[in-house]
Amino acid sequence: MKIQEFNTIIIGAGPAGLFASIHRKGGKVLLIEKKPSAGRKLLIAGQGRCNLTHEGSISAFMSRYGNANKFLKNALYGFDNIKLIEFFHNHGLGTVVDKNGKVFPETERSVDVLKVLLDACIKARVRLLADEPVLKVERINEKFTIQTANSIYTSRFLMIATGGLSYPATGSSGDGYRFATDLGHSLEPQVPALSPVFIRDFTMSELAGVSLAQRSISIYRQNRKFAEHRGDIGITHKGLSGPGILDFSRHMQAGDLLKINMIDTNADEFRNAIIAQASQSGKQEIQTFLKSFELPKSLLRFLLEELQISHSMPLAMLTKDKRIQLIASLCEYPFLIDRVGGYNMAMATHGGVKLTEVSPKTMESKLVPGLYFAGEVLDVDGDTGGYNLQAAFSTAYLAANSMNAKV
């Protein structure tokens, strides 16, 4: 079997792999993709619209990656969202920003983003080898040897940019984790992230499509509060979704109890408000009183019917027991998690190559000289809103330039 030599080999032709290939200067670059074409997961990003990044400040980005915030600081400040937008503008693809600050290509087509990246790879004379899964990775005599079914390739530098486990049909099936461990790295356990949750004995199917803005969500595990978060929540046919649930899903597991504050008011304040209003205007109907708490009408109707409280009941007629039930329902409505959506619907993977084994200043392995990582193969997963793609581009850019700096 013929051995072909390169200066740099990058495994995985997703956003990170493509971007690193474009910015790797000096020597021959080989980009290997196991699927018949590059960027398959990129094509479905943002439901085909491709949420590239977010317009917020990079200091605001620093709260969007959980425990990986500090690790990503150099990458994000070194190649921020402004530079990413400029890159696409300079390659003929403008951007637009939606009301939530999400940045999309002006055409709102992922295929146009991929075309820019592929055209830039061609201009940089990157050799893209598609439909050739990597079978084995080794480091022998200070060089990396990469074996596929058809050939053997060697290089001085190797980057693993294979993604995680989400949407495995696009090629993200965990190969990079195997390559990393074969080369001596260890992993943090992987679980689906940015995934909807399915609720046991769910009774709100008729409310599918109803949403709540910026509500408090708490996770209870073994009867103790485990974590808390705020965000937008959407009701689905079988459970919960929306940015607040998706962002928080990395911490959820089957059997956890979610408690959601439906009215964004704590129990004591709500109790005092009911008592005060009942004493001042006892004839006011409950549904009228509750309008000020910005609950969707259909959800309010459902919650009152569930408690067997008439919509038109005067506040003065609300018994103490019913008041206690109403406060519990609106301030801490319980949902028992049956399961978190699997990798076929999760947008990201929580876990991956341990960050303590990778230099945050270069993305180079601390264990294996010349080995680099970029993107989701690392234990990095951000919130919804373009944060994961930005991290992929930023880590890839940092890694490429770190290699460029080596003689």
N, C-alpha and C positions, 0 to 999 in steps of 0.2 A: 504494500500500500504506500503510495507516494506521500511524502511529508512536505507540506507547504509552509513556508516561514513568513511571519508577519511581525511588525513591531508591536501592534496592539490587537487584541481580540476582545470583542464585546459580545456577550451572550444575552440575547433578548432584544428584539427590534420593536419594543414599545416606546413610549415617550422618552424614558430615561436613556435607553440604548441608542435611539436615533439622535437625541440631542447631544449625547457624549460623542458620538461618531462625528457629528458636524463640527464640533469644537476641538477635536483631537488633532493637533498639528504635528507634523513630522513623522515620517515613516508610514508604512502601509498599514491600513486599518481594515480589519475583517469584522463584519457584523453578522452574527449567526442567528437565524430565526427558525424555530422548529415547525411553525405553521407555513402554509404555502405563500402567505403574504404578510407584510409587516403591519403593525399597529392595529390589530383586530379589536383589542379592548378599547383603544382610543376611539374607534369608530362608533362605539355605543355609549361613550361618555356623555353625560348630560342628556340622555335619551336621543343621542345623535346630534345634539346641538353643540356639545363640547364646551363645558364650563372650564375655560383655561386657567383662570385665577380669580382673585377677588381684588376689588379696588382699594381695600382698606390699607392702612399703614402697616409696615412690616412689624412695628411694635405691637400692633393688634394681632398680627399673625402669630406672635409668640405665645398666645394663649390657646392656640387651636390644635395643638398636637400632643396633649397629655404629657406624659413623662418624657417625650422626645423633644420638647421645646428647646431646652438648653443645647442639645446635640445639634439641632438644625440652625442655630443662630448664625454661624459663619456662612453656611450655604445660602440662607435666605437674605442676609444682608449683602453678600457678595454678588448675588444675582437675584434681584427682587422682582416684584410684579411689574414695576415700571419698565425695567430692562426686558422682561419677557414680552410685554406688549410692544415695545419698540422693535424687538426682533421680528415679530410677525408683520408689523407695519413696514419695516424695511424690506420684507420679502413679499410685499404686495397684498397683505391680508389685514384689513383694518379690524377694529373691535368695537363692540357695543357693550354697554353696562345696563343691567336691569335694575328694577327698583330696590332689590336687595343687595346691590353692590357686586353681583356676579358678573364676570367678564366673559363674553362669548365672541367668537369670530363674527364679523358683520354679516356674513352669509348665514350664520347659525347652522353651519354644516360641518360636522367632524371630518368629513372627507376632504374638505379644503385645508384643514389644519394638517392632516396627514400628507397631503400633496406638497405643502410647503416644506415639511420635514424631509420627505423623500427627494424632492428637487435639490434641497440643500446638501443632502448626502451625495447625490450625483455630482454636484459642483465640487464637493470636497474630495471626490474620487474615492469614496468609501466603497469597498466591495461588500455588497449585501448578498448573503447566501441564505435563501429561504428554503423551506421544506426539508431541512436537514437537522433533525434533533441531535443534540449533544449526548453522547452515551457515557463519556468518562472524562474527568478532568484531573490532571496530575501536575505536580511541580517537580521537575527533574533537572538537576544541574543549573539552578537559577533561571530556568525557563519553564513556561507553562506548556503542557501538551494537552491538546483537546482532540478527542477522538469522536468521530461521527461514524455512521454506517458506511460512508463512502470514502472518507479521507482522515488524515491526521494533520493537525495544524499546530504549529508552535509559535510562541510569542514571548517577548520580554514582559509585557504588561497584559493583565487580564482584568476585565470588568464583568461582574455578574449583575445583570439588570433584568432579571427574569420575572419580576413581579412577585405576587404572593399566591393565594389560592382562590381568590374570588373570580367568578365567571370562568371556570376552568375550560369551557368550550373555546375560549379565545386564546388559550395557550398558557394561562396562569394556573399551572397544576402543581407548583411546589418544587420544580426541578432545581431552582437556585438554592433551596435549602439543602438539598442533597450535595450539590457541588461545594457549598460552603463547609458542610460538615466533613466531606472528604478531604478538604484542605486544612482541616483542624479547627474550624470555628464551631461555636456552640449557638444554640437557638433558644429564644423565648417561645413558650407554647403559643400555638396559633389558634385563633378563634375568628369567626366572621365579625366584621365591623361594618358600620353604616348599613345596617340591615333592619327591616321591619321586624316586629315581634308578634307572635301569635298568642292569643289569650285563651286560657282554659274556660270552657263553658261561657263563651262570649255571647252577650245578649244585646249588643249594640249594632248588629249587622245592618239594621234599617237606617242607621245614621251614617253609613259609609259616605265619605266626602265632606263631612262636617269637620271643621278645624278650629283650633284654639291658638291664640297668639301669645307667645312668651308666658308659659305656665311653668310652675315648679313641679319637678318630677323627682320622686324619692324611690330608691331601691331598698327593700327590706329583705334581709337574709338571716334565717334562723332567729326571727323575731327581733332583730336589731337593725337600725338604719345603717346601710352599707355605703351609700353614696347619694349625692343630690345634684341636680342639674336644672337648668332652665332652657326652654326653647319652644318652638312651635310644634304643635301636635296635630296629627291627622287621624281620623277614625277610618278604618278600612272594613272590608266585609268580614275579616277574620281576626282583627286585632288593631294594632296601633302603628303608625308610621309618622312621617313628617320629620323635619330637620332635628327637632329636639330629641325625638326617639332614636333616629338614625345615629346621631352623634354620640348618644349615651349607650347605644346597644353593645359597644365593646366591653362594657362592664356587666352586662346582663347575662343570666343563664336560666335554664328551665328550673321552675320551682320558686324563683324570686317573686316577691310581692311588690308591684309598683303601686305607689300612691300618688295621685295627681290632684293638685289643687285647681279645681275647675274655675274658681272665681278670682284667683290671685290675691286673696285676702286671708290672713291667718285666722285660726279658729276663734281666738279671743276677740279680735276686732269684729268678726262677723257676728258673734254672739251678742256683743254689746250693741251693734248696729240694729239687730233684730229687736232687742229689748227696748232700746231707745225709741225706735220707730213705732213699735206697738203701743208704747205709753203716750206718744204724741199723736198718732193717727192710727188707732187700732182697727178702724174700718177699712184701711187700705188692703187691697188684695195682695196675696203673696207674689203672684206673677208680676204685678206692677212694681212691688218693692225690689224684686230681683232683677228688673230690667237694667238697673244702674251697674250691675256686675258684668255686663257684656258677655252673657252666655247666649249662644245661638238658640233661637226659639225651639227648634226641634229637640235639642239636647236638654234644655230646661224642662220641656214637656215630658220627656222620657224620665228624667230624674225624679220629678214630682210624682208621676204615675207609679214609678217603682216604689216610692215611699208611701203610696196611697194617700197623698196630700192633694186636695182639690186646688186647681189653679186659682180659683176665685175665693178661696178661704180667706177671711179677714185675718190679719196678723194677730189680733187679740184672741182669736179662737185657736191658735197654735198651742198645743199642749207642750209641757216641758219635755216629755219623751220624744215627741215629733220634732221639736226644735233641736234636740241632741242628735237625732237621726239626720236631719237636714244639714246641720253643721258638718257632721262626719262625711256625708255624701258629697257636699260641695267643696270641702276643704281637703279631704283625704280620700278621694274615691279609689277603691282598691281594684287592681287587676292582677290576677295570678298568671304568671308567664307559663305557657305550655311549652314553647320553644322559641328560640331566636332563629330568624330566617337563615338558611344555610348558604354555602358559598355560591350556589347558583343564582342567588339574588342579593348577596352582600356586595357592596361596592368596593370594599377594601378588606384587608386582612390585618388583624391586630396580632402582633408577635412577629418573630422572624430573627434575622441575624442580630446577635446581642450588640448593642451600641457601645458597650464598654470595650469591645474588641476591635473597634473601628475608630480611626482618628476623625474627630469632627472638623478639623482644620483642612483635611485633604480627602476624606472618604477612603483613605488607604487602610488596609488591614494592619493592625498592630502586631499580628502574628506571622503574616506571610508577606514579605516585601514584594511590591509590584502587583498585589491583588487589591482591587477596588470594588466598591459596591455603590449602587445608586438606586433610588426609587423604593418601591414597596417590598423588595426582598429584605430590606432592613426592618427592624422593629420600629417602624414609623407609620402611623396612620393618623390623618387629620380629619377635621370636621367636614361636613358637606359645604359646598360653596366655592370650589376651585382650589382648596388648600392642598389636596393630594397631588394634583397635577403640578402645582407650583413647586412642591417639595421634590417631585421627580425631576423637573427641569433644573432646579437649583442644585440638587446633589450631583446630577450628571455634569453640569457646567463646572462645579468645583472639582470633581474628580478629573475631568478632561484637562483642566488647566493645571492641576497638580502634576499630572503626567507630563504635560508640556514643559513644566519647569525643570524636569529631570533630564540631564544630558545623557 
